[in-house]
Amino acid sequence: MKKQKYHIVGVMSGTSLDGIDLAEIVFTYSEAQWKFEIITAETVPYSSFWKDELRDAINYSEEKLERLDFKYTERLSEEISKFIRKNNVQEIDAVCSHGHTILHQPERGFTYQIGNLPRISKMLGQTVVCDFRVQDVELGGQGAPLVPIGDKLLFSEYDYCLNLGGFANCSFEKNGEQIAYDICPVNIVLNHYAEKLGQDFDEAGKLAASGKVNEELLQKLNTLSFYAEKPPKSLGLEWVKEHIFPLLDTYNNSSEDVLRTFTEHIAVQLAHQFSDTSTSLSTSASVLITGGGAYNSFLIERLKKLASVEVVIPSSDIVEYKEALIFGLLGVLKLRGEVNCLASVTGASKNHSSGKIFYP
């Protein structure tokens, strides 16, 4: 008999390197519908040491990566244990953790998230559901995005769900199928240039707003071949290092001008999703925006100027912890043996129940 209520800790670490998101969530299944309540949530910021490690790991040897994985799994279990103790979280059904993506090369049949070693369940003394992407890539999928099943089950009242994290991705239902894909880089690029100006991120887009658009650079960004590809498609740091940073650094622009130009590029690419006849649903579609980019008011303002959509920014709990929430749900679906990965989204050979379950 499947349970109707699940007490979960959802854990996410994204490519924007903000930190480890932790959320205590209760999921309830009743009358063929999922409901959720976020009880408490917090983000544990990364130290500059960990930011550098996670950013540079893409270049590590296999042996060095294994050592990092071991170290990161320990760090992750320490932070999860602290969160559980501090908030007196009891009778947990599972900790559902994404880990942290170091390598994502689905075209080569490869994706690697650290922090998913089996020993994590022993260290926590809890059932752990994790490593959600690998099986999808083995089935010929992109291994991303995985959040759309959560959009479908928890946020179906919106036409589009748009997440603005390290990358922008959107999901929506069309002709009875869930469609989702990565659109373009966001904070993985903006944070990089904000750091050159001594800031961790561009607060409210103020730095970008003070710069000028380089039209020639903007045009080159907008004509990158990825944007013409049809979904399913996904992006990783590798692509940014190969195509974005070299292009941005070709021009002798101030960091403010780079931020202004790239913010415009993001707005153009987002607006394109909502005006492209192959993806757009209606002219007054509602778009739920979450992730750190939802607080970039300059970017949101530019998007509103370029696209005729109703922008909905929810409560801060959902803006900041939607991915931790949804990886919690992916874990619950895995525990129930139910589909949590959609072939229509990732391009895998079939819908499937992805993730590994480790017991203490």
N, C-alpha and C positions, 0 to 999 in steps of 0.2 A: 504493500500500500504506500503510495507516494504521500509525503507530508504536504500540508497546506501552508505551513509557516516555516521560514528559514531565517536563522540568525547568523549573519555573515560579516566578516571583515573583508572589504574590497581594497585592493592595493594596486596602485598604478605609478609608474615612473615614465614620463614622456620624453620625447626627443628635445623639447625646449630646455631640459635640465633644470626646471624650477625646483624640483625636489621629489620626495616620495609622498604621494597622496594616500591617505588612509581614511577609510570611512566605515563606521559601524552601521549596518543596514539591516532592517527587517523586511523581508519579502513575503508577501501573502498571495496565495493563489486561490481565487474564489470565482465561481461562475465563469470559468474559462478566461479569466482575466488576471494579469499580474498587477499588484500594487506594491509600492515601496514606501519606506520611511527612513530617512537618514537620521539616525539618533545623534551621532556626533562625528565630526570629521576634522582632520588637520593636515597640513602639508609640512613635512620636515625638510627644510632647505638643504641643498648640498653645500658642503664646504668647497672652497676653491680647489682643494686637493682632489675631491671626488669629481668636480666638474671637469677638471683637466683629464683625469683618468678616463672618464666615460667618453669624453670628446676624442681623446687620442687613441682609444682602444681599437678603432677601425684599422689602425696600422700595426697592431700587435701580432707577434708570431702566435702560432697555435698554443705553444707551451705557456706563453705569457698570458694569453686569453684565459686559459684554464685556471691559472693562478688568480686572475682577476675575478673569475666566476666564483671561485671558492670564497674569496675575500668579500665579494659583494653579497653572496648568499648569507654570509655571517652578519654583515652589516644590516641587511634587510630584516633578518630574523630578530636582531637586537631592537630595531626600530618598531617592528610589529609587536614584540613582547612588551616594550615600553608603553605603547599605545593601549594595549589590552590591560596592563596593570594600572596605568594612570586613570583610565576611564572605567575601571572595574567591570570590564566586559566579561560576562559569564555565559556558560552553556552555549558555546559557539558551535554551529554546525560545520563550518569550514572557513578557512582563510583562502580567499580567491585572489591570486596575485598574477599580474602580467609579467613581472620582471622588467628588465631594461633592454631594449633592442640595441645591439652593437652592430650586427651585419644584417642587411636585408637585400638579398639578391634573388628574388623569386624566379627571374629568367634563367638563373643557373640552378634552380631547385634548392635554394638555400636561404634559411633565415635563422638567426641566432639571438636568443634573449638570455642574458645572464640573470642569476638569482633564482633559477628554477631547479637547483640540484635536489635530489631526493632527500638529502639530509635536513632540508629546511623543516620538514614536518616533525622530525625528532627534536630539533632545536626548539621548536615552538610548542611541542606537545599537543599539536592540533592536526586535524585533517587539512591538507593543503591541495587545492586544485590550481594548476598553473600550466605554463608552456602551451598556450592556446594556439600558436601560429604554425608550429612545425607540421602537424598532420595535414593542414590545408595545403601547404606547399608540396607535401608528398603526393597529394591528390591532384597536383597540377594547377593549384590555385595560387593567388598572389599572397595568401596569408594575411591579407589586409584589404580593406578595413574590416575589423571584427565587430565594431560598435553597432552597425545597422540592425542586427537582430534585437538589440536593446531599444533602439529607436522605434522599431516596429511594435514591440510588446509594451513599452512604457510611455512612449511619446507620440502615439499615432494621431493625436488631434492636430498636429502641425503638418503642413505640406512638405516642408524640408527641415531636416536637422543638420545644422552646419556647425562643425567643431573647428575652432581656430586655436590650434596648439602649435607644436613645432611645425606641423603642416596643416593645411585646411583640407577637411574632407566633408562631403555632404552625403546624405542618404535620403531617399524618397521612394514612394511606391508608385509604380506605373504599370498599368494593365495587369494589376494583381501580383506583380513581382517587385521585390525590394531591389533597388539599384543603388549602388554607392561606390565611391572612388575618391582617391586623393586628387585635389584640384591643383594646389601649388604650395610651395614653402611659405611659412609665415614667421613664427617666432624664432625658428632655427636660424633665420637670416637676420631678422630685425634685432634680436638680442646680441648677435655677433658684432653688429656695428654700433649698437648702444654701448657695449662694453668698451669700445675704442674711445668713447666719450666719458668713460668713468661711471656709467650707469649699468645696472644689471639688466634693465629692459627700458624700453621707451614708454615712460608712464603717460597714459592717455594719448600717446602719439604726438606729444608736444615737440620732441626733437624733430620728427618728420615734418610737422607743420611749419617749423622754422626754416626748412630747406626749400630748394627749387627742384622741379622735375627736369631731368635731362631727357629730352624727347627722343634723341637718337638711341640712348640706352634703353629707354622704355620700349621702343619699337622692337629692339633686338630681343628683349626679354619676352615680349608678347608673341614673338614668332618662333620660340623654341619648339622643337618638333613634338615634345610630350603633350603639349596643349591641343594638338590636332588629333592625338590618338583617341580611339573610342574605349570606354570602360569595358571590362575591368582593368584598372591600372592603379599602381601605387608608387610612392616615392620613398626614398631613403636618403640618409646623409651622403651616401656615395654619389648620388645624382647631383646634389647641391655642390659638392666639392668639385665635381667634374664640369658642371654646366653654369652654375650661378656665381660662385665666388670669383672664378677667373674672369668672367664677363664684367662683374661689378668693379673688379680691381684694375681692369684695362683702362678705365677712365680716371683722370686725375681729379675726382670729385671729393668734396668734403664729406665727412660721415653723415652730416645733416642732409646733404643733397642725395646721397645714396639711400638714406632712410626714406626721404620724400618720394624718390623715384620708385623704390621697391614697394612702398605702401600703395602708391598709385597702381603699380603692376598687380598687386594682390586684389585691390578693389576691382580692377578691370576683369581679372580672371574670375572673381566671384560673380560679378554682374553678368558675365558671359554665360555662366551656368544657368542663371535664371531667365535669360533671354533666348538661349539656344533652343530652337524648336524641337530638337531631338530629346532634350531633357526637361524643358520647362513645362509646368503643369497649367498655370493660369497667370494672368498678369498681376493679380493681387494676392499672390501666394503668401502664406505665412511662413516665416523662416525663424526657427528657434536657434539662437546663437549661444554656444557655450565655449569653454576653454578660455585661456588667458587673454586671447585676442578680443573677447567680448568687452573687455575694459579699455580697449584702444579706441577711444571715442572719435579720434580723427579718422581712423580707418572705417569705422561704422558710418560716420558722416559721409565719407567719400562713396561708400557702397550705396547708401540711400540716394545719393545724387545720381548714381549711374544705373540703378535698377529699381523698377517700380514694384517693390515687395513690401510686405508688412514685417518689419523686424521686431522679433520678440526676444528680450533678454530676461531670463528668469531670475529666481532668487540666487544669491551668491553661492549657496550650497550646491545648487545644480550647475551653475556656471563653472565652479571650480572642481567639483567632484563627480561630474557626470560619467567620466571614463572609469573611475574607481567603482562607481555604482554599477555600471554596465558589466565590468569584468566580474563583479560580484554575481550578477545575474547569469553570466556565461558559466560560472562555476556551478551555480545551482542547477542550471539546465544539464550540465555534464553529470552531476550527481544523480539526476533523474533519468539519465540515459536519453535525453531529448536533444533535438537538433539545436546547435548554437552557432553553426557556420552555414551561410547561405551560398550555394553555388552561383546564384544569379548575381551575387555581389563580388565574390572572389575569383570566379572562373574555374573553381574546382570541378572535378568530374561528377560530384554529387553533393547534396546537402549532407552534413554529418555532425556528429557530436565530438567536438575537439577538446583537447586538454589532457593533462595527466593528473591522476589522483594519487597522492602519497599519504599513507597513514602513519601516525606516530609510533 
